[in-house]
Amino acid sequence: MSMRTPLSKVRGFGSAKEGTEHFWRQRVTAIANVPLIIAFCWLIISLVGAAHAEVVATLSSPLTAVLLALIMASAIIHMRLGMQTVIEDYVNGELAKIVLLLINTYFAIFIGALCLFAILKLAFGG
Amino acid sequence: MYFHHARFAHLVRANQLKEIWMATSSKGNRPLSPHLSIYKLIPTMVMSGLHRVTGMALYFGTLLVAWWLVAAASGEAYFDFVNGLLGSWPGRIVLLGFTFALVQHMLGGIKHLVQDTGRALENQMTTRLAKLHIVASLLITVALWAIAYAVR
C-alpha cells in the first residue's frame, strides 16, 4: 500500500518537489533576453559619453523606461537561475549550499529592487 | 597532470582513470568522476566552460548596470563620478570584458536553444559551431565598440 497521496502521485515530482520549472524559466527568460539585450546594447551605445541631463531625458521616455525595466527583470531572473545551477553543481556541503542559494535569491531581489527604483525615479522625474 | 600527452587521455581505460583519480583525490578513497585535469581540451568543451564563466561574469556585471542606473537616479554629481570611473581606462577594460561576456553568452544561449530542439548536435557540427562561436563573439564585441566610438 502506498502512503503517498493521490495528488502527490499525479504531480509526480517526488522528493525534488518541482518538475521542469527551473529549466523552462531559464529558457523563457533566455528567449526574452535576446531582443531585450539587443535593445539594451542599442540604448547604451546611444548614451555613451552623454551628459546627465541627456541620460535622464532618454531614460524617462515611457517606452525606454518600460523596456529597461523588462530587461533588468528578465536578466536578473535568468542570472539567478544560472547561479543556482552553478551553486548546485559545485557546492557539496549541505549547509554551505543552502546559505549560498539563499544569498543568491536575496542578491537577485536586492539588485532588482535597486534597478526598478532607479528606473521609476528617472521615469517619474529624474 | 598525469599525462604528458593529454591527447592520449582518451586511450586510458575508465578503470585506470578511476584508480588515478582515487589516488590523487584530496578526500581520500572516495571514487569521483575524472574532471578537467584528465581530459584533453577540445573546442566544444572550452566554449561550454566559457559560457558558464561569462554567465558568472555577467552576474556581477549586472551590479555595474544597477550602479550606473542608481547613479543616474541620484543626481548629476554622483552620475558624473560613476561615469568618470566607468570611462577611465580600467573602467573601459572592465566594460570591454562585460561586452564580450554578454555577446559570448548570448550566442552560446542561442546555440543552446537550437540544440534544445535536437538540431546541430552532430560531432563535426558542434566543433564547427564552437569555433564559429568564439570568432563571432570577438568580432561582434569589436564591432559594438567600433559603433560606440563612431557615434560618440
HADDOCK unambig.tbl for C-alpha pairs under 7 A between the chains (distance, minus, plus):
assign (segid A and resid 30 and name CA) (segid B and resid 109 and name CA) 6.99 0.50 0.50
assign (segid A and resid 34 and name CA) (segid B and resid 106 and name CA) 6.91 0.50 0.50
assign (segid A and resid 45 and name CA) (segid B and resid 148 and name CA) 5.14 0.50 0.50
assign (segid A and resid 48 and name CA) (segid B and resid 148 and name CA) 6.77 0.50 0.50
assign (segid A and resid 48 and name CA) (segid B and resid 152 and name CA) 6.40 0.50 0.50
assign (segid A and resid 49 and name CA) (segid B and resid 152 and name CA) 6.65 0.50 0.50
assign (segid A and resid 52 and name CA) (segid B and resid 72 and name CA) 6.85 0.50 0.50
assign (segid A and resid 52 and name CA) (segid B and resid 76 and name CA) 5.60 0.50 0.50
assign (segid A and resid 52 and name CA) (segid B and resid 79 and name CA) 6.68 0.50 0.50
assign (segid A and resid 56 and name CA) (segid B and resid 72 and name CA) 6.96 0.50 0.50
assign (segid A and resid 79 and name CA) (segid B and resid 59 and name CA) 5.81 0.50 0.50
assign (segid A and resid 111 and name CA) (segid B and resid 66 and name CA) 6.60 0.50 0.50
assign (segid A and resid 114 and name CA) (segid B and resid 66 and name CA) 6.59 0.50 0.50
assign (segid A and resid 114 and name CA) (segid B and resid 70 and name CA) 6.97 0.50 0.50
assign (segid A and resid 115 and name CA) (segid B and resid 66 and name CA) 5.29 0.50 0.50
assign (segid A and resid 115 and name CA) (segid B and resid 69 and name CA) 6.42 0.50 0.50
assign (segid A and resid 115 and name CA) (segid B and resid 70 and name CA) 6.88 0.50 0.50
assign (segid A and resid 118 and name CA) (segid B and resid 69 and name CA) 5.80 0.50 0.50
assign (segid A and resid 118 and name CA) (segid B and resid 70 and name CA) 5.17 0.50 0.50
assign (segid A and resid 118 and name CA) (segid B and resid 73 and name CA) 5.29 0.50 0.50
assign (segid A and resid 119 and name CA) (segid B and resid 69 and name CA) 6.94 0.50 0.50
assign (segid A and resid 121 and name CA) (segid B and resid 73 and name CA) 6.25 0.50 0.50
assign (segid A and resid 122 and name CA) (segid B and resid 73 and name CA) 5.52 0.50 0.50
assign (segid A and resid 126 and name CA) (segid B and resid 73 and name CA) 5.91 0.50 0.50
